[in-house]
Amino acid sequence: MPHLLYIESSPRKTRSASIEVSQAFLKAWQASHPGGSVDVLDVWNTPLPEFDGAALDAKYAGLAGQPLSPEQAAVWAQLKALADRFHRADRLVVSAPMWNYTIPYKLKHLIDVVTQKDLLFSFDERGLNGLLTQCRALLVLARGVEFGNAAGAFSAEIWDDQQRYLRLWLQEIGIADVQCLTVEKTLYGPEADTASRAAAVAAAAALAPGF
Ligand SMILES: Cc1cc2nc3c(=O)[nH]c(=O)nc-3n(C[C@H](O)[C@H](O)[C@H](O)COP(=O)(O)O)c2cc1C
């Protein structure tokens, strides 16, 4: 039975476009995958260790092949428990608002603590290899402005470090099959916001059965 890890990173909850589209996707996914399970990881209410002190020392001890102190081992166990949630999943959905052209700091915090050698990737004489090769991913991205070539639109090449960064991260951890749904123009007034959300919700429902 497929198991899906859903990572949520907007703190706007009931007002959030990325969550609205993700919820539509998850509802359609569960309807079309009876028996499938969903693990929800909300970065705003999941305790994430600070990445300094023992956590940082544990990372560098691991890289140097040195044994971990009891304090380092304790914090590493926390990171491993987070990474295990990724390994259990064969589907990953990451929803994210655009904040200052990229992702919210809480999502970056999760990525920084969980993306570790021997947890989500290996690094040896064969180079850097992601460990989640059996997983496929969907990005559900929201932004306030419009990207494209229309007058007044922003060029994604310059202004989009949200999708570019998340795709790079997924590549690093071994996920090659990545799809993306976007909802934009959420700051262009209620009419544009509603139309944009409706189009993305419909696209999400259509995508879910085959995911
Ligand atoms: C701190 C912050 C920074 C933002 N930066 C951008 C930005 O760089 N580009 C953009 O298009 N929208 C930006 N926005 C607007 C959000 O992307 C927009 O409101 C989007 O709908 C948020 O997703 P959500 O509705 O899922 O929370 C920003 C919003 C906040 C709160």
PDBQT file of the ligand as one rigid body, heavy atoms in Angstrom, charges set to zero:
ROOT
HETATM    1  C1  LIG A 301       7.430  36.816   4.444  1.00  0.00    +0.000 C 
HETATM    2  C2  LIG A 301       6.732  36.752   3.095  1.00  0.00    +0.000 A 
HETATM    3  C3  LIG A 301       7.483  36.923   1.938  1.00  0.00    +0.000 A 
HETATM    4  C4  LIG A 301       6.862  36.820   0.682  1.00  0.00    +0.000 A 
HETATM    5  N1  LIG A 301       7.645  36.901  -0.449  1.00  0.00    +0.000 NA
HETATM    6  C5  LIG A 301       7.071  36.719  -1.662  1.00  0.00    +0.000 A 
HETATM    7  C6  LIG A 301       7.880  36.692  -2.847  1.00  0.00    +0.000 A 
HETATM    8  O1  LIG A 301       9.096  36.811  -2.822  1.00  0.00    +0.000 OA
HETATM    9  N2  LIG A 301       7.262  36.502  -4.041  1.00  0.00    +0.000 N 
HETATM   10  C7  LIG A 301       5.902  36.322  -4.136  1.00  0.00    +0.000 A 
HETATM   11  O2  LIG A 301       5.398  36.132  -5.249  1.00  0.00    +0.000 OA
HETATM   12  N3  LIG A 301       5.117  36.340  -3.035  1.00  0.00    +0.000 NA
HETATM   13  C8  LIG A 301       5.661  36.520  -1.805  1.00  0.00    +0.000 A 
HETATM   14  N4  LIG A 301       4.900  36.492  -0.666  1.00  0.00    +0.000 N 
HETATM   15  C9  LIG A 301       3.443  36.234  -0.816  1.00  0.00    +0.000 C 
HETATM   16  C10 LIG A 301       3.120  34.757  -0.650  1.00  0.00    +0.000 C 
HETATM   17  O3  LIG A 301       3.901  33.952  -1.491  1.00  0.00    +0.000 OA
HETATM   18  C11 LIG A 301       1.644  34.521  -0.963  1.00  0.00    +0.000 C 
HETATM   19  O4  LIG A 301       0.842  35.189   0.012  1.00  0.00    +0.000 OA
HETATM   20  C12 LIG A 301       1.279  33.053  -1.006  1.00  0.00    +0.000 C 
HETATM   21  O5  LIG A 301      -0.099  32.920  -1.232  1.00  0.00    +0.000 OA
HETATM   22  C13 LIG A 301       1.667  32.389   0.304  1.00  0.00    +0.000 C 
HETATM   23  O6  LIG A 301       1.331  31.006   0.275  1.00  0.00    +0.000 OA
HETATM   24  P1  LIG A 301       0.211  30.467   1.269  1.00  0.00    +0.000 P 
HETATM   25  O7  LIG A 301      -1.070  31.158   0.837  1.00  0.00    +0.000 OA
HETATM   26  O8  LIG A 301       0.184  29.013   1.050  1.00  0.00    +0.000 OA
HETATM   27  O9  LIG A 301       0.610  30.869   2.654  1.00  0.00    +0.000 OA
HETATM   28  C14 LIG A 301       5.463  36.599   0.592  1.00  0.00    +0.000 A 
HETATM   29  C15 LIG A 301       4.722  36.456   1.783  1.00  0.00    +0.000 A 
HETATM   30  C16 LIG A 301       5.336  36.526   3.015  1.00  0.00    +0.000 A 
HETATM   31  C17 LIG A 301       4.517  36.328   4.274  1.00  0.00    +0.000 C 
ENDROOT
TORSDOF 0
